Amino acid sequence: MKKSTTGLLLGSALVIGLSGCATDFQRGGDRAGGTSTASSGNAWYQQPVVCGIAGGLVGGSIGYATSGESDEEQGAATGAVAGAAIGGLLCADRSPEPEPVAEPMPEPEPEPAPVTEFEPVTLDSEVTFAFDSAEIRPGAHQTLDQVARTLRDNPNLRVRIEGHTDHIGSAQYNQDLSQRRADSVRDFLVSRGIAENRMTTRGFGEEQPIATNETDEGRAQNRRVEILNWD
């Protein structure tokens, strides 16, 4: 058989064999879920390095068989290089690169709970107390019960209870009366289940008027008990 004919046969064998190698390798990767790497358990003859070596050997033989007598060595070398390249390409892993996995978005920081503040409540002394008395009248119970509900629903709240009078009478007497009235409001809230340590009381007497003491209307406004937020 002539060398050219031998070269063609070997070339055909190289293409068929290496194509089968690549096909088997890709099918094996498909069966394994698309991960056809050397570490995935494929047969040794399906590795690109092995295919490259085999291609080099066969390509060298083809180059030798198809070359003339004067350039046998050059033909063999050229064929070996070409065969190795072709064998490596045919058996190279063509499985697609895995899609990058998106990192989960960080959870937003929880917003701090809003701080509840107590809405000030002003008790009219003419309604809340009898004249010259610190005893709470029944007409003030509804308002104070609502204050107690607010405090029960918001355990973080604390309140200041402040008593005030007009300027009729001595300053010391007014001071004592305003303190007794503030304490009386505190005691009522304690009777409704509010802890005493959530409240503080103070009597200011006539020191902090909010209206003139020269008229009946102004003095009535100054006689009051205020329940305020205690920071």
C-alpha positions in Angstrom: 0.0 0.0 0.0 1.3 3.4 -0.9 2.3 5.9 1.9 -0.4 8.4 0.7 -3.1 5.7 1.0 -1.8 4.8 4.4 -1.9 8.4 5.4 -5.5 8.8 4.4 -6.6 5.7 6.3 -4.8 6.8 9.4 -6.2 10.3 9.1 -9.7 8.9 8.8 -9.1 6.7 11.8 -7.8 9.8 13.8 -10.9 11.9 13.0 -13.4 9.0 13.7 -11.6 7.9 16.9 -11.2 11.4 18.3 -14.7 12.4 17.4 -16.0 9.4 19.2 -13.8 10.3 22.2 -15.3 13.8 22.3 -18.9 12.6 21.8 -18.5 10.0 24.6 -17.0 12.6 26.8 -19.8 15.1 26.2 -22.5 12.4 26.7 -20.9 11.3 29.9 -21.0 14.9 31.1 -24.7 15.2 30.1 -25.5 12.1 32.1 -23.7 13.4 35.1 -25.6 16.7 35.1 -23.4 18.7 32.7 -20.1 18.6 34.7 -17.7 16.6 32.6 -14.3 17.3 34.1 -11.3 15.1 34.8 -12.3 14.8 38.4 -15.9 13.7 37.6 -15.0 10.0 37.1 -14.7 9.9 33.2 -12.6 7.2 31.7 -8.9 7.9 31.3 -9.1 7.8 27.5 -11.7 10.6 27.5 -9.3 13.1 29.0 -8.0 15.9 26.7 -4.4 15.2 27.6 -4.8 11.5 26.6 -6.5 12.5 23.3 -3.8 15.0 22.6 -1.1 12.4 23.0 -3.0 9.9 20.9 -3.5 12.6 18.3 0.1 13.4 18.3 1.1 9.8 17.7 -1.4 9.2 15.0 -0.7 12.6 13.4 3.0 11.8 13.4 2.3 8.5 11.6 0.1 10.3 9.1 2.8 12.9 8.5 5.3 10.2 8.0 3.1 8.1 5.7 2.1 11.0 3.5 5.5 12.7 3.2 8.1 12.0 0.7 11.2 10.1 1.4 13.2 13.3 1.6 11.1 15.0 4.2 9.8 12.0 6.3 11.1 13.5 9.6 9.6 16.9 8.9 6.3 15.4 7.9 6.2 13.3 11.0 6.9 16.2 13.2 4.3 18.4 11.5 1.7 15.7 11.7 2.4 15.1 15.4 1.9 18.7 16.3 -1.3 19.0 14.2 -2.6 15.7 15.5 -2.0 16.6 19.1 -3.8 19.9 18.7 -6.7 18.3 16.9 -7.0 15.5 19.6 -6.9 18.0 22.4 -9.6 20.2 20.8 -11.9 17.3 20.0 -11.7 15.9 23.6 -11.7 19.3 25.3 -14.4 19.8 27.9 -17.2 21.8 26.2 -19.7 21.9 29.0 -21.0 25.4 29.7 -19.6 27.4 32.6 -22.0 27.3 35.6 -24.1 30.3 36.0 -22.9 32.5 38.8 -25.1 32.3 41.8 -26.3 35.7 42.9 -25.5 36.5 46.5 -28.7 37.1 48.6 -29.5 40.7 49.3 -28.7 41.7 52.9 -31.7 41.9 55.1 -32.7 45.5 55.9 -31.9 46.7 59.3 -35.0 46.7 61.5 -36.3 50.2 62.2 -36.1 51.1 65.9 -39.4 50.9 67.7 -41.0 54.4 68.0 -40.8 55.9 71.4 -44.2 56.5 72.8 -44.7 59.8 74.7 -47.5 60.5 77.1 -49.9 63.2 75.9 -50.3 65.8 78.6 -53.5 65.8 80.6 -54.7 68.9 82.5 -57.3 68.3 85.3 -59.4 71.3 86.3 -59.2 71.6 90.0 -62.8 72.9 90.2 -64.0 69.6 88.7 -61.4 67.3 90.2 -61.4 68.6 93.8 -63.8 70.2 96.2 -62.8 73.6 97.6 -59.8 73.4 99.9 -59.7 69.6 99.5 -57.4 67.0 98.0 -60.1 64.4 97.7 -60.8 63.5 94.0 -64.4 64.0 92.9 -66.2 61.2 90.9 -66.4 63.6 87.9 -62.7 63.2 87.4 -62.7 59.4 87.5 -63.3 58.9 83.8 -60.4 61.0 82.8 -58.1 59.3 85.3 -59.2 55.9 84.3 -58.2 56.7 80.7 -54.8 57.8 82.0 -54.5 54.5 83.8 -55.4 52.6 80.6 -52.7 54.5 78.6 -50.1 53.6 81.2 -51.1 50.0 81.3 -50.9 49.7 77.5 -47.5 51.4 77.5 -45.3 49.9 80.2 -42.4 52.1 79.2 -44.2 55.3 80.0 -43.7 57.3 83.2 -45.5 60.4 84.2 -45.0 63.6 86.3 -48.0 64.7 88.3 -47.7 68.5 89.1 -50.2 70.5 91.3 -50.8 74.2 90.9 -52.9 76.9 92.7 -53.9 80.5 92.3 -52.4 83.2 94.5 -55.3 83.4 97.0 -53.9 82.4 100.5 -50.4 82.1 101.7 -47.7 80.8 99.5 -46.9 78.0 102.0 -50.5 76.9 102.2 -50.9 76.8 98.4 -47.7 74.8 98.2 -49.0 72.2 100.6 -52.4 72.0 98.9 -50.9 71.6 95.4 -48.6 68.8 96.7 -51.5 67.0 98.4 -53.6 67.1 95.3 -50.8 65.8 93.1 -50.3 62.9 95.6 -54.0 62.2 95.5 -53.9 61.8 91.7 -50.9 59.4 92.1 -52.7 57.3 94.7 -55.8 57.0 92.4 -53.6 55.7 89.6 -51.9 53.2 92.0 -55.4 51.9 92.9 -55.9 51.2 89.1 -52.8 49.0 89.0 -50.1 51.5 88.0 -46.8 51.0 89.8 -45.9 53.9 92.1 -42.3 54.0 90.8 -43.6 55.0 87.3 -44.9 58.3 88.7 -43.4 61.3 90.5 -45.3 64.2 92.1 -44.6 67.8 92.9 -46.6 70.7 94.2 -45.7 74.1 92.7 -48.3 76.2 94.6 -48.8 79.6 93.0 -45.3 79.6 91.4 -46.3 78.7 87.8 -49.5 80.5 86.7 -50.7 80.1 83.2 -53.2 83.0 83.3 -53.7 86.2 85.3 -54.6 85.9 88.9 -56.5 89.2 88.7 -59.7 87.7 87.4 -61.9 84.8 88.4 -61.4 83.1 85.0 -57.6 83.4 85.2 -57.5 82.1 88.7 -59.6 79.1 87.7 -57.1 78.2 85.0 -54.2 78.4 87.5 -55.9 76.0 89.9 -55.0 72.7 88.1 -53.2 69.4 88.2 -51.1 68.4 85.1 -50.0 64.9 84.2 -47.0 65.1 81.9 -44.5 62.7 80.3 -41.6 61.9 82.7 -38.4 61.5 80.6 
